[in-house]
């Protein structure tokens, strides 16, 4: 049998694996919450967020002369090891749990305490020398340490989301330049509208996504206001005077950011609206991404019976029965990620709304769902950039022929041949199936030279003044 050690808590004694850095409360959470397949260890940014919060708290307690220096140094060293990626598998609690995140908080407290004990020369479980509750959790409760750790994690994860988004924007901008000379038909309501360039279309994709960079960074600023020192409900009971502000300052040093203590700790302890706002921004990004992926699938449809204006990089055979078929699998998977993010936003909304009195006990599902959305979007945008957008090719000749054969170009001719003549040409083109270009020449409404000049992209695609 595997060696164990005996630990006790309010409910009694429990055997813990001898080599585990976690303790009795973590073991109870393992036993109680077999809900999802997602563990705390699956979200290393949250584990690191916990380590930074515990480090900042210990430093503050030491500076306020309520924590022994040797214990502080051991706690700080243990936290640094976690930040370095050690002990990742020591965080096995399920992300979905009751208790408002107490199991996550205690998992961190126990791992840090037991590692600090070793650094101090003791063995795991000798909590009289460094206690998960009395030392690592000093001046804290789950109700301030857990949401603050989530804010730290979300703030750091946002940097990765934004980085992936910036690369995707750059990819669309590269394609906008590459395709700036490729003329095609624009469409409204899936019907021919007026000509444009493929470069303009891809430039629009890049521009609309670029706006979300600032939106995400702005929304993430809410994560730099924390309620450390609250501690249980915002009254500050069990924290010493000056703790809240100093802890925020120390956390800011670890983050290399300006972190501030919430103005009203009672309000901040039950309020999760910052997460709701950020999730809403993620949802907006997901909506835009999904629309763009819809467009990419439409523009590449065919190849013989669809729009066929672009070719997506072929990533895999598209059918188990239809030879030669290649599907737009990358936009498809990004669409599905976007659906998940949009649905997750509703979960986050409901979790935030469920707050009662001085606490929101639904923060675990909020935390898991928010980080899931961020991680999925990060991966999806990277996949879309590397495996799709950068490899897109234009079917230039086909798109040009569609323009020349389209009734939509009559709009560009309207200022030169008049509305009445334009209407006549459009009706004849609809009736006969012939192109506007050839009918204008046939009716001698314009010379070929003039018609080609008018249909040049520099005349058709931007506002310009007609020469008398």
C-alpha positions in Angstrom: 0.0 0.0 0.0 1.1 3.6 -0.6 2.4 5.4 2.4 0.1 7.9 4.0 0.2 10.5 6.8 -2.7 11.4 9.1 -4.1 14.9 9.2 -7.1 16.4 11.0 -9.5 19.2 10.7 -12.9 20.3 12.0 -14.5 17.1 10.7 -11.9 14.7 12.0 -8.9 12.8 10.7 -8.1 11.8 7.2 -5.3 9.9 5.5 -3.2 11.9 3.0 -0.6 10.5 0.6 2.7 10.7 2.4 4.5 12.6 -0.4 1.6 15.0 -1.2 2.2 18.7 -0.4 -1.5 19.2 -0.1 -3.3 18.5 3.1 -6.6 17.4 4.7 -8.9 20.0 3.3 -7.6 19.4 -0.3 -8.2 15.7 0.2 -11.7 16.4 1.3 -12.3 18.4 -1.8 -10.9 15.6 -3.9 -13.3 13.2 -2.3 -16.3 15.6 -2.4 -16.1 17.3 -5.8 -15.9 14.8 -8.7 -17.8 17.1 -11.0 -15.8 18.2 -14.0 -12.6 16.8 -15.6 -10.9 20.2 -15.1 -8.5 20.5 -12.1 -6.9 23.6 -10.6 -3.7 22.3 -12.1 -5.1 22.7 -15.6 -5.1 26.5 -15.1 -1.5 27.3 -14.3 -2.2 31.1 -14.4 -4.6 30.7 -11.5 -2.1 28.6 -9.6 0.5 31.3 -10.1 -2.1 33.9 -9.2 -2.6 32.2 -5.9 1.1 32.1 -5.3 1.5 35.8 -6.0 -1.4 36.7 -3.6 0.0 34.5 -0.9 3.5 35.9 -1.3 2.1 39.5 -1.2 0.1 38.7 1.9 3.0 37.1 3.7 5.3 40.1 2.8 2.6 42.5 4.1 2.2 40.5 7.3 6.0 40.5 7.8 6.3 44.2 7.2 3.5 44.8 9.7 5.4 42.7 12.3 2.8 40.0 12.6 4.7 37.2 10.8 8.1 35.8 11.7 10.8 36.6 9.2 11.9 33.0 8.9 8.4 31.8 8.1 7.9 34.7 5.7 11.1 33.8 3.8 10.1 30.2 3.6 6.6 31.1 2.3 8.1 33.5 -0.2 10.5 30.8 -1.4 7.7 28.2 -1.7 5.6 30.7 -3.7 8.6 31.4 -6.0 8.9 27.7 -6.7 5.3 27.6 -7.7 5.8 30.5 -10.0 8.7 28.7 -11.5 6.4 25.8 -12.4 7.2 23.4 -9.6 4.5 21.4 -7.8 2.0 21.8 -10.6 0.4 18.4 -9.9 -0.2 19.3 -6.2 -3.3 21.3 -7.2 -5.8 18.5 -7.9 -9.1 20.0 -6.7 -12.0 20.2 -9.2 -12.5 23.7 -10.6 -16.3 23.3 -10.0 -16.9 23.1 -6.2 -19.1 24.4 -3.4 -17.7 26.7 -0.7 -17.1 29.8 -2.8 -13.5 28.7 -3.6 -12.5 27.6 -0.2 -11.1 24.3 -1.5 -8.9 26.2 -4.0 -7.7 28.6 -1.3 -6.9 25.8 1.1 -5.2 23.8 -1.6 -2.8 26.7 -2.1 -2.4 27.3 1.6 -1.5 23.6 2.3 0.9 23.2 -0.6 2.7 26.4 0.3 2.8 25.6 4.1 4.1 22.1 3.5 6.8 23.2 1.1 7.8 26.0 3.5 8.0 23.4 6.3 10.5 21.5 4.3 12.5 24.6 3.6 12.5 25.3 7.3 13.8 21.8 8.0 10.6 20.2 9.2 8.4 17.5 7.6 5.1 17.8 5.9 2.2 18.2 8.4 4.2 19.8 11.2 1.8 22.7 11.1 2.8 24.1 14.5 5.9 25.5 12.8 4.1 26.8 9.6 0.3 26.5 9.4 -1.8 26.7 6.2 -4.4 28.7 8.2 -2.4 30.6 10.8 0.6 31.6 8.7 -0.1 31.2 4.9 -3.7 32.4 5.3 -2.9 35.1 7.8 -4.9 38.3 7.5 -7.0 36.6 4.7 -10.0 34.6 4.0 -11.1 32.8 0.8 -13.5 35.7 0.2 -10.6 38.1 -0.6 -7.7 35.8 -1.5 -9.7 33.7 -4.1 -11.2 36.5 -6.2 -8.0 38.4 -6.1 -6.1 35.4 -7.3 -8.6 35.1 -10.2 -8.1 38.7 -11.0 -4.3 38.2 -11.2 -4.8 35.2 -13.4 -7.2 36.9 -15.7 -5.0 39.9 -16.0 -2.0 37.8 -17.0 -4.1 35.6 -19.4 -5.5 38.8 -21.1 -1.9 39.5 -22.2 -1.8 36.2 -24.1 -5.3 36.7 -25.6 -4.3 40.2 -26.8 -1.0 38.9 -28.2 -2.9 36.3 -30.3 -5.4 38.9 -31.4 -2.6 41.2 -32.5 -1.1 38.5 -34.6 -4.4 37.7 -36.2 -5.0 41.4 -37.0 -1.5 41.6 -38.5 -2.3 38.5 -40.7 -5.4 40.2 -42.0 -3.5 43.4 -42.7 -0.9 41.5 -44.6 -3.6 39.9 -46.8 -5.3 43.3 -47.2 -2.1 44.6 -48.8 -1.6 41.5 -50.9 -5.2 41.6 -52.2 -5.5 45.4 -52.7 -5.6 45.1 -56.5 -8.1 42.1 -56.6 -11.4 43.4 -57.7 -14.6 41.5 -56.7 -18.3 42.1 -56.0 -19.4 43.3 -52.7 -22.7 41.8 -51.4 -25.6 42.9 -49.2 -28.3 40.5 -48.2 -26.3 37.8 -50.1 -27.1 39.7 -53.3 -24.7 41.5 -55.7 -24.2 45.0 -54.5 -21.3 47.1 -55.8 -17.6 46.3 -56.6 -14.8 46.4 -54.1 -11.4 44.8 -53.7 -10.6 41.7 -51.7 -8.1 43.9 -50.0 -10.8 46.2 -48.7 -12.7 43.2 -47.4 -9.8 41.8 -45.5 -8.8 45.2 -44.3 -12.3 45.4 -42.8 -11.7 42.1 -41.0 -8.4 43.4 -39.5 -9.8 46.8 -38.5 -12.8 45.5 -36.7 -10.7 43.0 -34.7 -8.1 45.7 -34.0 -10.6 47.7 -32.1 -11.0 44.9 -29.6 -7.4 45.1 -28.5 -8.0 48.4 -26.7 -11.4 47.1 -25.4 -9.8 44.0 -23.8 -7.0 46.0 -22.2 -9.4 48.5 -20.9 -11.8 45.8 -19.5 -8.8 44.1 -17.8 -8.0 47.1 -15.8 -10.8 46.2 -13.4 -8.6 43.2 -12.3 -6.1 45.6 -10.8 -8.6 46.7 -8.1 -8.6 44.1 -5.3 -10.3 43.4 -2.0 -7.4 42.0 0.0 -7.9 42.8 3.6 -11.7 42.6 3.3 -11.4 39.8 4.7 -14.6 37.7 5.1 -17.3 40.3 4.3 -15.4 43.6 3.9 -15.2 44.8 7.4 -11.5 43.9 7.7 -12.0 41.7 10.7 -8.7 39.6 11.3 -6.6 42.0 9.3 -4.5 44.7 11.0 -4.7 48.4 10.2 -2.9 49.3 7.0 -3.0 45.8 5.7 -5.3 46.4 2.7 -3.4 49.2 1.1 0.0 47.7 1.8 -1.0 44.3 0.5 -2.3 45.8 -2.8 1.0 47.7 -3.1 3.0 44.5 -2.6 0.9 42.6 -5.1 1.5 45.4 -7.6 5.3 44.9 -7.1 4.9 41.2 -8.0 2.8 42.0 -11.0 4.8 45.1 -12.1 1.5 46.9 -12.2 -0.3 49.5 -10.2 -2.7 47.5 -8.0 -5.1 49.4 -5.8 -7.3 48.5 -2.8 -11.0 48.7 -3.5 -12.5 51.9 -2.1 -15.4 50.0 -0.5 -14.3 46.5 0.6 -17.9 45.4 1.6 -19.1 46.2 -2.0 -16.0 44.7 -3.6 -16.3 41.4 -1.7 -19.7 40.5 -3.2 -19.3 42.3 -6.5 -18.1 40.4 -9.6 -19.1 42.9 -12.3 -15.5 43.4 -13.5 -15.5 39.7 -14.6 -18.9 40.3 -16.3 -17.6 43.3 -18.2 -14.5 41.5 -19.4 -16.6 38.5 -20.4 -18.9 40.8 -22.4 -15.8 42.1 -24.2 -14.7 38.5 -25.0 -18.2 37.8 -26.3 -18.1 40.8 -28.6 -14.7 39.6 -29.9 -16.2 36.1 -30.4 -19.2 37.5 -32.3 -16.8 39.4 -34.7 -14.6 36.4 -35.1 -17.6 34.1 -35.9 -18.9 36.6 -38.5 -15.5 36.7 -40.1 -15.3 32.9 -40.2 -18.8 32.8 -41.7 -17.5 35.1 -44.4 -14.4 33.0 -45.1 -16.5 29.9 -45.5 -18.8 31.7 -47.9 -16.0 33.3 -49.9 -14.3 29.9 -50.3 -17.5 28.0 -51.1 -17.5 25.8 -54.1 -15.1 25.4 -55.7 -17.3 25.1 -58.8 -20.8 26.0 -57.6 -20.1 28.5 -54.8 -18.6 32.0 -54.6 -15.0 30.6 -55.0 -13.4 34.0 -54.6 -10.7 32.7 -52.2 -8.9 29.4 -51.5 -8.4 28.4 -47.9 -5.3 26.3 -47.1 -6.3 22.6 -47.5 -5.9 21.1 -44.0 -7.4 17.6 -44.3 -9.6 15.5 -46.6 -13.2 16.6 -46.2 -15.2 13.5 -46.6 -15.2 9.8 -46.0 -17.4 9.2 -49.0 -16.9 12.2 -51.5 -13.4 12.0 -53.1 -11.7 15.4 -53.6 -13.8 17.3 -51.1 -11.9 19.7 -48.8 -13.8 21.4 -46.0 -13.1 24.8 -44.4 -12.3 23.0 -41.1 -10.3 25.9 -39.5 -13.1 28.5 -39.7 -15.5 25.8 -38.6 -13.7 25.1 -35.4 -13.3 28.8 -34.7 -17.0 29.2 -35.1 -17.6 26.6 -32.5 -15.2 28.2 -30.1 -17.1 31.4 -30.5 -20.4 29.7 -29.8 -18.8 28.4 -26.6 -17.5 31.8 -25.5 -20.9 33.4 -26.2 -22.6 30.6 -24.1 -20.0 31.0 -21.3 -20.9 34.7 -21.1 -24.4 33.7 -20.0 -23.0 31.4 -17.4 -20.8 34.2 -16.0 -23.8 36.6 -16.1 -25.9 34.2 -14.1 -23.1 33.4 -11.6 -22.6 37.0 -11.0 -26.3 37.7 -10.6 -26.5 34.9 -8.0 -24.6 36.8 -5.3 -26.4 37.1 -2.0 -25.8 39.5 0.8 -22.1 39.9 1.4 -20.7 37.2 -0.8 -21.0 35.5 -4.2 -20.6 31.8 -3.6 -20.8 31.0 -7.4 -17.4 32.3 -8.1 -15.9 28.9 -8.9 -18.0 28.4 -12.0 -17.4 32.0 -13.0 -13.6 31.5 -12.6 -13.6 28.2 -14.6 -15.8 29.6 -17.3 -14.0 32.8 -17.8 -10.6 31.2 -18.0 -12.0 28.5 -20.3 -13.2 31.3 -22.7 -9.9 33.0 -22.6 -7.9 29.9 -23.2 -10.2 28.6 -26.0 -10.1 32.0 -27.8 -6.4 32.3 -27.4 -5.9 28.9 -29.1 -8.6 29.5 -31.7 -7.1 32.8 -32.8 -3.6 31.2 -33.1 -5.1 28.4 -35.2 -7.0 30.7 -37.4 -3.9 32.8 -38.0 -1.3 30.1 -38.6 -3.5 27.5 -40.3 -5.9 29.6 -42.3 -5.5 33.4 -42.8 -1.8 33.5 -43.7 -2.3 30.8 -46.3 -5.4 32.2 -48.1 -5.1 32.7 -51.9 -7.2 34.9 -54.1 -9.0 33.6 -57.2 -8.3 36.8 -59.0 -9.5 36.1 -62.5 -12.7 34.5 -61.3 -13.5 37.4 -59.1 -12.9 39.9 -61.9 -15.1 38.0 -64.3 -17.9 38.0 -61.7 -17.6 41.8 -61.5 -17.7 42.2 -65.3 -20.6 39.9 -65.6 -22.5 41.4 -62.7 -25.5 43.7 -62.8 -24.1 45.4 -59.7 -21.5 47.4 -61.7 -24.3 49.4 -63.2 -24.3 51.4 -60.0 -20.8 52.6 -60.9 -22.0 53.6 -64.3 -25.0 55.5 -63.1 -23.2 58.9 -62.8 -22.0 58.6 -66.5 -25.0 57.2 -68.4 -27.8 58.3 -66.1 -30.3 56.5 -63.9 -32.8 55.7 -66.8 -30.2 54.2 -69.1 -28.7 52.3 -66.1 -32.1 50.8 -65.2 -32.6 49.8 -68.9 -29.3 48.1 -69.0 -29.9 46.3 -65.7 -33.3 45.0 -66.8 -31.9 43.8 -70.1 -29.0 42.1 -68.3 -31.5 40.3 -66.0 -33.7 39.2 -68.8 -31.0 38.0 -71.2 -28.4 36.8 -68.8 -25.8 38.9 -70.5 -23.3 41.1 -68.8 -23.6 44.8 -68.1 -20.2 45.4 -69.6 -21.0 44.0 -73.0 -24.5 45.6 -73.1 -23.1 49.1 -72.4 -20.7 48.6 -75.3 -23.4 47.2 -77.6 -25.7 50.1 -77.0 -22.8 52.5 -77.5 -23.4 54.3 -74.2 -19.7 54.5 -73.5 -16.5 53.7 -75.4 -14.5 50.7 -74.3 -11.7 53.0 -73.1 -14.1 55.1 -71.0 -15.8 52.0 -69.7 -12.5 50.4 -68.6 -11.5 53.7 -67.0 -14.7 53.9 -65.0 -14.4 50.3 -63.9 -10.8 50.8 -62.8 -10.6 50.2 -59.1 -9.4 53.7 -58.4 -12.7 55.0 -59.8 -15.1 52.4 -58.6 -13.9 51.7 -55.1 -13.6 55.1 -53.4 -15.5 58.4 -53.5 -14.5 60.5 -56.5 -15.7 63.5 -58.4 -17.1 63.0 -62.0 -15.3 65.2 -64.5 -17.7 67.3 -66.6 
